[in-house]
């Protein structure tokens, strides 16, 4: 039989008294702690303490940060906003042009923001969709 993986439910613990495989039941001691008890002998099976064995790299490599630089503050936030001048005209014009794109009339297909911000009935254009692509207006055009 070749080695293969096995589900954890098919594994039994070893009875500490007999040294054989045993099923386990759980019970509470008088002080309220929950323990595992071997069904074969009734002995308490203690859980081993888990100690992860991680190898610690004690030798600093060329890409490691030196320990004296780890806690050094390297970010200096910009706080002197008074020293900034006004925005250049070409930046202001491009920002103004971006505001005017969404506020066109019906001829250019722009979107008109409705009060409430949601889609409305009756084919009215809203911020979510245009009159050209709303299903209700397509149905109306098709039916009547």
ZIWOFEN-V369639 format. One record per residue. RES is the residue in one letter. OMEGA is omega in whole degrees, -180 to 180 (none if undefined). NEAR is the number of other ideal C-beta (glycine too) atoms within 12 Angstrom. Layout:
BEGIN
res->RES omega->OMEGA near->NEAR
res->RES omega->OMEGA near->NEAR
END
This chain:
BEGIN
res->X omega->-178 near->4
res->X omega->177 near->4
res->X omega->180 near->5
res->X omega->178 near->7
res->X omega->-177 near->8
res->X omega->179 near->10
res->X omega->-176 near->7
res->X omega->180 near->8
res->X omega->179 near->8
res->X omega->-179 near->10
res->X omega->176 near->13
res->X omega->175 near->18
res->X omega->180 near->26
res->X omega->178 near->20
res->X omega->-178 near->22
res->X omega->-179 near->20
res->X omega->-175 near->16
res->X omega->-179 near->16
res->X omega->179 near->13
res->X omega->178 near->16
res->X omega->-179 near->17
res->X omega->172 near->23
res->X omega->-173 near->20
res->X omega->170 near->27
res->X omega->-178 near->19
res->X omega->-180 near->16
res->X omega->179 near->17
res->X omega->175 near->13
res->X omega->-178 near->13
res->X omega->-179 near->7
res->X omega->175 near->7
res->X omega->179 near->8
res->X omega->-179 near->13
res->X omega->-178 near->15
res->X omega->174 near->20
res->X omega->-178 near->26
res->X omega->179 near->24
res->X omega->-180 near->27
res->X omega->-177 near->21
res->X omega->-175 near->21
res->X omega->-178 near->21
res->X omega->-179 near->18
res->X omega->178 near->22
res->X omega->177 near->22
res->X omega->-178 near->27
res->X omega->177 near->16
res->X omega->177 near->13
res->X omega->179 near->10
res->X omega->-178 near->6
res->X omega->177 near->6
res->X omega->179 near->6
res->X omega->180 near->7
res->X omega->178 near->6
res->X omega->176 near->6
res->X omega->180 near->7
res->X omega->179 near->8
res->X omega->-176 near->9
res->X omega->-179 near->8
res->X omega->180 near->8
res->X omega->179 near->14
res->X omega->-178 near->9
res->X omega->-179 near->7
res->X omega->179 near->7
res->X omega->177 near->12
res->X omega->178 near->13
res->X omega->-175 near->12
res->X omega->180 near->10
res->X omega->180 near->8
res->X omega->-174 near->11
res->X omega->-176 near->11
res->X omega->-180 near->9
res->X omega->179 near->11
res->X omega->-177 near->8
res->X omega->-178 near->9
res->X omega->177 near->6
res->X omega->-177 near->8
res->X omega->178 near->8
res->X omega->-178 near->9
res->X omega->-177 near->8
res->X omega->-179 near->8
res->X omega->178 near->8
res->X omega->-179 near->7
res->X omega->179 near->7
res->X omega->177 near->10
res->X omega->178 near->8
res->X omega->179 near->7
res->X omega->178 near->12
res->X omega->-177 near->11
res->X omega->-178 near->10
res->X omega->177 near->10
res->X omega->179 near->13
res->X omega->179 near->13
res->X omega->179 near->13
res->X omega->176 near->14
res->X omega->177 near->14
res->X omega->178 near->14
res->X omega->179 near->13
res->X omega->179 near->12
res->X omega->-175 near->13
res->X omega->-178 near->14
res->X omega->-176 near->14
res->X omega->-174 near->18
res->X omega->-178 near->17
res->X omega->179 near->16
res->X omega->-175 near->13
res->X omega->-176 near->15
res->X omega->-176 near->8
res->X omega->176 near->15
res->X omega->179 near->16
res->X omega->-179 near->19
res->X omega->179 near->25
res->X omega->-176 near->22
res->X omega->178 near->20
res->X omega->177 near->21
res->X omega->-178 near->10
res->X omega->174 near->11
res->X omega->-178 near->13
res->X omega->179 near->13
res->X omega->-179 near->23
res->X omega->177 near->21
res->X omega->176 near->14
res->X omega->176 near->13
res->X omega->-180 near->22
res->X omega->-178 near->23
res->X omega->-179 near->28
res->X omega->-180 near->25
res->X omega->-178 near->19
res->X omega->-177 near->18
res->X omega->-179 near->24
res->X omega->-179 near->25
res->X omega->-178 near->27
res->X omega->-174 near->17
res->X omega->178 near->17
res->X omega->-177 near->23
res->X omega->-178 near->16
res->X omega->-180 near->20
res->X omega->177 near->23
res->X omega->179 near->16
res->X omega->180 near->12
res->X omega->180 near->14
res->X omega->-179 near->14
res->X omega->-175 near->9
res->X omega->-174 near->8
res->X omega->none near->7
END
